[in-house]
């Protein structure tokens, strides 16, 4: 049996989005309408765009992934870029049991997976008391479920790491690690190394 952290609910492998995708389109649209009316705009958007579970839907998804990958690689080529650096998440590290509610905050890190780029993560700073003095707000979604969960998750995060993700082109794993080492050295030499 898998060992879980104390009080951490298991992460169910059967993603509920798979079951939602099986619903007829008109049911998803009704659910999206209701969710939007009760202030759950993000969830409504998800329901409106969740994919078709058929073989044709899968084939279209693979085609869309390949088009995204080709477009991304073209952008990297046109700008003579070996890689990119991004945040890992829209939040600092959060408690394990919050991962189910806040998974959307790490979607930016999925780009590397979509384009088959090697990536590594390095801490660059830590959450400070001053960081936590500012109340988290999202102008687009004001008081939705995610905003409330984010505020709750940020409580007690002082001292937790804030990291960046270094990504390079496919099959450039050593370059990825080299860039990460360079960034880490710069941080250490600047005196702002996370301790």
Secondary structure as UniProt FT lines:
FT   TURN            6..7
FT   HELIX           16..22
FT   HELIX           25..37
FT   TURN            38..39
FT   HELIX           41..49
FT   HELIX           55..78
FT   TURN            79..80
FT   STRAND          83..87
FT   HELIX           96..98
FT   HELIX           99..102
FT   HELIX           103..109
FT   HELIX           110..114
FT   TURN            115..116
FT   STRAND          119..126
FT   HELIX           129..133
FT   TURN            139..143
FT   HELIX           145..154
FT   TURN            155..156
FT   TURN            158..159
FT   STRAND          161..168
FT   TURN            170..171
FT   HELIX           173..190
//
